[in-house]
Structures are given as C-alpha cells and as structure tokens.
Amino acid sequence: MLKLTPNYPIKILTKTFSVLEVLLEHRSPLSMSEISEKLDFYPSTIHRILDTFH
C-alpha cells in the first residue's frame, strides 16, 4: 500500500507548501504579516520562503 506521509518530512517544504496554499486560496495580494498570522510562522520564515520564489 502506498504511504502518503513520509517518515522524515522536510519541514521547510511543508512550510513552503503551506504558504503556497494560503496564497492560492486568497487569490489576492497578502502581506508577509498576514501570511505569518494565518500560518503562525515567524515573519522571517515567510520572508525567506518568498525570497526564494523571487
């Protein structure tokens, strides 16, 4: 049987996909503070993730 949850999740990838989900759900611009509040991540984490998309 196929297992969907890895034994060793990579935290930054999980956080990155969470940020993408929030952005896709809202379909309008959000500030880093808004994303940070919605996901309960530090603003610096949001900044690093968004910077890699740049």
N, C-alpha and C positions, 0 to 999 in steps of 0.2 A: 504494500500500500504506500502511496506517495505521501510523504510528510511535508506539510506546508510551512511549518515553523522550524527554522534552523536550530541546531543545538548550540550554535555560537553566533548569536545575532551581532551584527556590526552596528553599534549604537549610532554613529554618525549617519549611516544610510537610513536607519529607521527615522531619525530626526529629519533628514532631508526629505524623505517621502511625506512626512507629516506636514512640513512647510508647503510642499507642492500641493497636497490635498487642500489645505486651507486656502491657498491662492486660487485653485481651480473652483472651489465651492463658492467663493465670493465674486469672482469674475469682475472685480473692480479693484482699483489700487488700494493697498493696505500699507500702513507704515510698519516699520520694524517693531515699534512698540505694540501695535495692535496684534501682530502675529505672535509676538512674545507673550502677551497676555492670554491669547486664545490657547496657546500650546503649553504655557507655563515653562517656557525655556528662557534662559538668560538672553538679554538683548545681544550680547557679544556672540552668542552661538548663532542667533539668527543672522547677524551681520556676516559672520564667516561663511555660512551656508549661501546666503545671497551673493556674496562676493565671488564665490566660485562659479556662479551662473553668469557672471558678467563677462 
